[in-house]
Structures are given as structure tokens and as C-alpha cells.
């Protein structure tokens, strides 16, 4: 599904909302679905704080969809759009959600929020990680800090570069990606999860270093399971406490078989 096809579909999902609000609902639903799955993959109990938080936030969106037509959007449109995102981002070589958000004018121009085009990101990745093979050979992986992540285009470009050099994306790079914007933070997590990048995605202010007001919004992608299983914590040799920052992962859960359909839980709303 091309970005234009996605935009057409999301624009008509709910006629009583602006297309950018429909897109915001989609991002919220996809984010909380994937974030809950990630925490469950890390062995968090079903009733633990983080999965429960994401479930509650997810249902808060669902409860605004009450009519039959609106429920059909949740049953049909949203899962198909989520599948499209997972497929298109998984292919690489694009900032899928970033392009859609820009086209829908969902970005905050007043805050100076303008996303860097993917091709520019790829050029910057080529300059920065031109000797990626040597870097990975020396330590086993590279680390990337992205302080103004947007939808994750810079990281996605770095992942594409690694892959082009025959390096496995998930175990060759560990990322911390941060953004102050709620929408950008969520889009970034969705895309890095879909691309198989091992990352901690953070909602916070890089300049001030403040994160406490977003205590629930530091989320590891599922890719961190494979990365930690192979390398341990990437900063364990530098910071003694680093190994305690994340729980020891359980065995990596099996990926769903090809053709698996994504569904959104409607809870009591159905």
C-alpha cells in the first residue's frame, strides 16, 4: 500500500473527524498494541503496570468509536492499515509514517517540526557509518543515539545501510531514540518495531534531560530481545548499573506465521 493509498483510506475512516485526527487514532492504537506486546515479550506479567497501562490507553481510544460504522473502522480499516505499515516499513528504504504525517499536515510546524526526507537521511547514514563492517567487526555492534528522532527516519536509514552491507539489523545496532512530540515518539516506536531495530524509544526532552513526566513512555522494541540475548546490555562495560536497567529477557517468542491477520481488540465496545 503506497502512502497515497494509506492517506486516502485513513481520510475516509471517520467522516466526523479531520483526517489528521483519524491518523492520530491509528497511531495511538498501533502504538499501544505493539508496546503492550513488547513488554509481554520481555516477560512482564499480564497484570503488571506497563501492559496494563497500554491496555487502558488503547481502550480509551476504542471507547470513542460507538456507532456501527465506527466499529467497522476498528474491525476492518485499522487492522488492514496496520498490516500495511508493518509490511512497507519492514521492506526498508522509506520513512512510511513520516511521509504520511507530513502529507496530512499532522506535524507541528509552530514547534519547528519538519521531518528530514528519507534520501537525505540515507546520505547522512552513508557518511556516518561508511565503515559499518569495521565498526561491527571491532565490537560486535554499533550504538546510535538519535536525540530528535521524529518518526525514526535517520535510524531506518542506518538500518538499511547495515542491511545493504550484509549485516543483520537486529543484532548489529542498538539505538536510543528520543522525541518530545507524542505523535513522533509513537510513530518512531511503531516503525522501529516493524523494521526489527533493537531500540529504547523514549518520549522526553533531550535538551533538558527531563523524562520523569513521561515515566511510562520509555519502551523497548521486541528487537532488543534478540540483541540482549546475543550481546547483553550494550553499556554494561561502561556503566555498572546498565545491566539492571532492563529485566533479563525470556526466550524470544516465535514470530507469527506469514499471512497472520492483525486484529484490534474492541473489548466491550463491540
Secondary structure, DSSP 8 states (H G I E B T S, - for coil): --HHHHHHHHHTT-TTS-HHHHHHHHHHHHHHHHHHHHHHHTT--TTSHHHHHHHHHHHHHHTT--SHHHHHIIIIIHHHHHHHHHHHHHH-S--HHHHHHHHTT-S-GGGT-----HHHHHHHHHHHTTTHHHHHHHHS-EEEEETT-TTSHHHHHHHHHHHHTT--HHHHEEEEEEES-HHHHHHHHHHHHHHT-EEEEEES-TTT---GGGTT-EEE-THHHHHHHHH--TTTTT-GGGGGSS----S------TT-------GGG-
